[in-house]
Amino acid sequence: MSTAIRHDWSLAEVNALFALPFNDLLFQAQTVHRQHFTPNEVQVSTLLSIKTGACAEDCKYCPQSGHYNTGLERERLLEVEKVLRQAQAAKDKGATRFCMGAAWSNPKQRDMPYLIEMVRGVKAMGLETCMTLGMIDTEQAQSLASAGLDYYNHNLDTSPEFYGEIITTRTYQDRLDTLQHVRDAGMKVCCGGILGMGESANDRSALLMQLANLPEHPESVPINMLVKVQGTPLENVDDMDAFDFVRAIAVARIMMPASHVRLSAGRSRMNEQMQALCFFAGANSIFYGDKLLTTDNPEADADMQLFAKLGIRPEQRQDVSDEAHALALADAIKEQQQAPLYHAVN
């Protein structure tokens, strides 16, 4: 019988999960994972920055914030045609979901027609669509949903208690309001957070409790490990312990059994063994490609080789008759099996 979906977690319960012996925690997470998902499938997404830099928010982790000098050049919103070319390339490489991110506090009304064109164009290719544009209101959410947007990403980032140490230009409630607008419009929610920003263990528990106690669990839960960028206030924060990160993946899997848990930013700093532990702990979604907005991501061929070593295959969409875009990556992985599998890990 599948694990019950709960929305009433207490902080003490979450802390108790984190305190379990490592092997016991991973065994419990893997057991829950197998009750809800095919154990050796991983959902594959590609992320494109459609508007880079000069964001008005002061998120201390973000190289795109206009408050910090990180050497990142400001770019205008990409033309629709360029976005669609990138989406086609992502599909050809095996991605099943195409995510578009813009460095905004919120989209302006003048930008909405272009965003809607992007969604319609990507959707027409048979890809799932996702956007992250900052805060959106009820009308904007309805417009994007009507255009065919499947997912909207808006992370909580951290616990309510630690939030003010990281961001001051928008409130925690602002983020919750945006998530509600997305739900009310009928879209799926992609919502997670960032670990390794100097938060306490209690803050990590509180973040996962917030996510799991939402009225509906996010369909996708990205768990990011901070990528330290020179020029941001967090550039010198202490590194997060690898086992603590794997524990967070496992606890997220147990608390949100039917959600895709995404191994997201920070993978470029994880060796193959750490990534394998994350998959065993219940991570079953990744971003595929060389960039996550503006930060590095493991090279695509490295992902293929790791998938081949672990016997993992890309998750295929069940609602699309043309499955070629999912099979393309599977074929590429098979090709990698013919090549030497062992190489220097990161």
Buried (B, 14 or more C-beta within 10 A) or exposed (E): EEBEBBEEBEEEBBBEBBEBEEEEBBBBBBEBBEEBBEBEBBBBBBBBBBBBBBBBBBBBBBBBBBBBEBEBEEEEBBEBEEBBEBBBBBBEBBBBBBBBBBBBBBBEEEBBEBBBBBBBBBBEBBBBBBBBBBBBEEEBBBBBBEBBBBBBBBBBBBBBBBBEBBBEEBEBEBBBBBBBBBBEBEBBBBBBBBBBBBBEEBBBBBBBBBBBBBEEBBBBBBBBBBBBBEEBBBBEBEEBEBEBBBBBBBBBBBBBBEBBBBBBBBBBBBEBEBBBBBBBBBBBBBBBBEEBBBBBBBEBEBBBBBBBBBEBBBBBBEEBEEBEBBBBBBEBBEEBEEEEEEEEEE
